[in-house]
Amino acid sequence: MIRGSSHRRRTAGRVLLIGLCVGWLLIAAAATALAADPSPSPGGDAGGDTRSPGEGPGLVGSPLFAIGGVLLVALVSVGLAQAYLRATPDRSAARDVHTDGPGPD
């Protein structure tokens, strides 16, 4: 009976934590939406549309630089994952050493 009670408490605690996180995210999203002003506002120092006169919507900024940044982040994350895997001991090899019963001959 004690074991079930602690399990219920842990489950209730997890549900409460998830509920608080979801509530916080909803409040943050609502605050952002309510803070937005629907009227157009001039942007930057030029005070208006950043496109050239007569030019339609298109790519803004430097797309090649953005793609390069994404690739750099991907390569760094793969490198860090590989370094972590090489730095930690191989758990599957440790399991094979401590098997019970006779092994293949």
N, C-alpha and C positions, 0 to 999 in steps of 0.2 A: 504494500500500500504506500509506503514511503517513496519507493522508486517512481510510481506513477505520479505522485504529487510533485516531485522535483521535475519530472518530464513536462508536466503541464505548466509549471512555472517558467521553465526554459522556453517552451513554445509560446506562452503568453508574452514573455519578454521579447522574443524575436518578432512576434506580430506587432507589438507596441513599437519596437524600433523601426520596423518597415513602415508602419503607419506614420510615425513622426517624420521619417525621411520623405515619404511621398507628400505629406502635408507641407513640409518645408519647400519642396520643389514646386508645388502648386502655388504657394504664396509668392515665391520668387518669380515665377512665370507671370502671375497676375500683376505683380508690382511693375514688371518690365512692360507689360502690355498697357497698363494704365498710365505709365510715365511717357509713353510715346505720344507725339503730337501728330495728328493726321494732316495738318497743313504743311504745304511744301516750305522748305527753308533753304536759303542760299548756302552753298557749301564752299569751304575753302576761302582763300584770299580773293579769288576772282569774283565770287559772289554770284553763283549761278551754275549753269550746266557746264560740266567739265569737258564735254565733247566739242569738237571743232564745229563751226557754223555749217549747217546743212548736212552734217554727218549723223547717221542713225546709230542706234545702240550697237555696241560691239564689245570687244575685249578691252578691259581697262587694266592698266598696270603692265606687268611683265609676266606673261604666262610661262615662258621658259624658265624664268627664275623660280616661279612657284613650283613647277614640276621638279626642278632640281632640288628644291628644299624638301619636297615630299620624298624623293628618292634618297636624299641624305638621311632623313629621319628613319626611313625603312632600313637602310644599311647599318646605321648605328644600332637600332634595336636588334637586328639579327646578330650583329657582332657581340652585343652585350649578352644576348641569350646564349650564344656559343661559348663565351667566356665563362658564364655561370655554369653551364653544363660540364665544361672541362674542369672547373674548380671544385665541383662537388663530387663525392664518391659515387661510384656506380652501384646503385641499390640492387639491381637485378643480379649482379655478380655475387653480392653478399648473400642473397637468398639461395643461390645455387649451392653455395658452400655448406650451408646449414640445413640441408634436406634430411628428412628422416627416412630411414629404410635404405635398402641397397640400391645403388645406382646402376646404370647400364655398364656392362662389362665389355 
